[in-house]
Amino acid sequence: MFGELTEIARRPRPFDRYTAPQLWTDPHISGKMLEFHLDPEAGLASRPQRFIEESVRWIASRFDIGPGVRVCDFGCGPGLYTSAFAKLGARVTGIDFSERSIEHARGAAAREGLDIEYILGDYLEFSTDERFDLITLIFCDYCPLSPDQRRTLLGVFDGCLAEGGAILLDVVSLVHFDLAEERTTLERSEDGGFWSAAPHFVFRNTFKYAGEALVLDKYTVVEAARTFEILNWIQCFSPESLKREFGERGFEVVERYSDVAGDVYDPEAAEFAVVARRTGKGRP
């Protein structure tokens, strides 16, 4: 028992393992994630519906979303943004590795008569001959990725972004890092819950890595029949560090906001959003 608890409390090396796919492919957890996506008030897997509507209005205005505009939403989930863009007449593609989310998105598009291309797969491995006028990556999906994965993703962006096209994404700021506290909690779910349909315990260890501006929420789920871990990495950025990272890979951050609804940048906010374009200098 002591050895097991020692392993549960162990601090992994930065980006030791990438477990995000399990959130979206596990039959039970992916179902719970979809429920959160579709809850208009939850703000856990997607932002609340009212914010999404405000965000779509701003994105549509800022990037002239309309007939013929080619948009690709990376990590599209159940299609909350892609459906809205398609209703404006855009040619829309959505990519996600959650089969459950993609199935929901395809069904919703069919019911609404929307022509949206949905691709089931890992966007880090995505390639296409299509060129997009706008690429979106929303809900801070850039932050769980390791430096190598982010480099790969920017290479994917470079390969499918049209000349003059733009990237819109949001990230977690250093304010989040400063506010995060290292701690350990234990919860018991006798009748099942988010992590499992079976009775289980959940240990949550929060670790901070000051040298990397990195936060980890390590979840260890203990059932009678198995134990598994989910590592939720959160890379935190300053505007300068994100600009530098993009610049090293051939992109320039040209605009900065507090969020993907276009609110004025707030240095005290726990997140911020940027618009980036290709510079042609260097390549990922």
LINLIN-V423330 format. One record per residue. N is the residue number from 1. RES is the residue in one letter. PSI is psi in whole degrees, 0 to 359 (none if undefined). Layout:
N&RES&PSI ; N&RES&PSI
This chain:
1&M&317 ; 2&F&317 ; 3&G&321 ; 4&E&317 ; 5&L&325 ; 6&T&318 ; 7&E&320 ; 8&I&322 ; 9&A&357 ; 10&R&137 ; 11&R&114 ; 12&P&159 ; 13&R&153 ; 14&P&128 ; 15&F&39 ; 16&D&316 ; 17&R&155 ; 18&Y&107 ; 19&T&6 ; 20&A&320 ; 21&P&329 ; 22&Q&328 ; 23&L&327 ; 24&W&352 ; 25&T&338 ; 26&D&130 ; 27&P&319 ; 28&H&309 ; 29&I&319 ; 30&S&327 ; 31&G&318 ; 32&K&320 ; 33&M&319 ; 34&L&321 ; 35&E&316 ; 36&F&319 ; 37&H&316 ; 38&L&355 ; 39&D&114 ; 40&P&346 ; 41&E&348 ; 42&A&309 ; 43&G&27 ; 44&L&310 ; 45&A&331 ; 46&S&165 ; 47&R&161 ; 48&P&151 ; 49&Q&321 ; 50&R&320 ; 51&F&318 ; 52&I&317 ; 53&E&317 ; 54&E&319 ; 55&S&315 ; 56&V&318 ; 57&R&316 ; 58&W&315 ; 59&I&317 ; 60&A&320 ; 61&S&315 ; 62&R&324 ; 63&F&14 ; 64&D&50 ; 65&I&124 ; 66&G&192 ; 67&P&130 ; 68&G&343 ; 69&V&131 ; 70&R&120 ; 71&V&137 ; 72&C&124 ; 73&D&110 ; 74&F&130 ; 75&G&50 ; 76&C&346 ; 77&G&220 ; 78&P&12 ; 79&G&27 ; 80&L&320 ; 81&Y&319 ; 82&T&320 ; 83&S&318 ; 84&A&319 ; 85&F&320 ; 86&A&324 ; 87&K&339 ; 88&L&359 ; 89&G&1 ; 90&A&157 ; 91&R&110 ; 92&V&138 ; 93&T&139 ; 94&G&140 ; 95&I&134 ; 96&D&149 ; 97&F&11 ; 98&S&109 ; 99&E&321 ; 100&R&318 ; 101&S&317 ; 102&I&319 ; 103&E&318 ; 104&H&315 ; 105&A&316 ; 106&R&318 ; 107&G&317 ; 108&A&319 ; 109&A&319 ; 110&A&317 ; 111&R&327 ; 112&E&0 ; 113&G&35 ; 114&L&135 ; 115&D&92 ; 116&I&135 ; 117&E&118 ; 118&Y&132 ; 119&I&122 ; 120&L&115 ; 121&G&174 ; 122&D&120 ; 123&Y&345 ; 124&L&343 ; 125&E&11 ; 126&F&138 ; 127&S&149 ; 128&T&158 ; 129&D&349 ; 130&E&150 ; 131&R&130 ; 132&F&142 ; 133&D&332 ; 134&L&131 ; 135&I&129 ; 136&T&145 ; 137&L&98 ; 138&I&151 ; 139&F&37 ; 140&C&34 ; 141&D&346 ; 142&Y&333 ; 143&C&332 ; 144&P&354 ; 145&L&144 ; 146&S&166 ; 147&P&318 ; 148&D&320 ; 149&Q&322 ; 150&R&322 ; 151&R&317 ; 152&T&315 ; 153&L&318 ; 154&L&329 ; 155&G&321 ; 156&V&315 ; 157&F&314 ; 158&D&324 ; 159&G&340 ; 160&C&10 ; 161&L&130 ; 162&A&157 ; 163&E&128 ; 164&G&0 ; 165&G&171 ; 166&A&154 ; 167&I&132 ; 168&L&123 ; 169&L&162 ; 170&D&154 ; 171&V&165 ; 172&V&139 ; 173&S&173 ; 174&L&341 ; 175&V&319 ; 176&H&316 ; 177&F&315 ; 178&D&326 ; 179&L&337 ; 180&A&145 ; 181&E&135 ; 182&E&132 ; 183&R&167 ; 184&T&132 ; 185&T&159 ; 186&L&130 ; 187&E&149 ; 188&R&131 ; 189&S&102 ; 190&E&332 ; 191&D&22 ; 192&G&171 ; 193&G&211 ; 194&F&316 ; 195&W&336 ; 196&S&149 ; 197&A&342 ; 198&A&159 ; 199&P&140 ; 200&H&164 ; 201&F&149 ; 202&V&117 ; 203&F&129 ; 204&R&116 ; 205&N&123 ; 206&T&124 ; 207&F&147 ; 208&K&142 ; 209&Y&96 ; 210&A&320 ; 211&G&335 ; 212&E&358 ; 213&A&49 ; 214&L&138 ; 215&V&141 ; 216&L&128 ; 217&D&110 ; 218&K&115 ; 219&Y&124 ; 220&T&115 ; 221&V&123 ; 222&V&112 ; 223&E&175 ; 224&A&325 ; 225&A&346 ; 226&R&164 ; 227&T&135 ; 228&F&159 ; 229&E&144 ; 230&I&124 ; 231&L&112 ; 232&N&92 ; 233&W&139 ; 234&I&97 ; 235&Q&124 ; 236&C&143 ; 237&F&149 ; 238&S&161 ; 239&P&324 ; 240&E&317 ; 241&S&323 ; 242&L&319 ; 243&K&318 ; 244&R&316 ; 245&E&318 ; 246&F&319 ; 247&G&322 ; 248&E&344 ; 249&R&19 ; 250&G&18 ; 251&F&154 ; 252&E&129 ; 253&V&116 ; 254&V&343 ; 255&E&153 ; 256&R&135 ; 257&Y&171 ; 258&S&334 ; 259&D&178 ; 260&V&14 ; 261&A&6 ; 262&G&16 ; 263&D&149 ; 264&V&138 ; 265&Y&133 ; 266&D&112 ; 267&P&347 ; 268&E&0 ; 269&A&153 ; 270&A&354 ; 271&E&162 ; 272&F&164 ; 273&A&153 ; 274&V&156 ; 275&V&131 ; 276&A&151 ; 277&R&159 ; 278&R&137 ; 279&T&334 ; 280&G&355 ; 281&K&117 ; 282&G&171 ; 283&R&148 ; 284&P&none
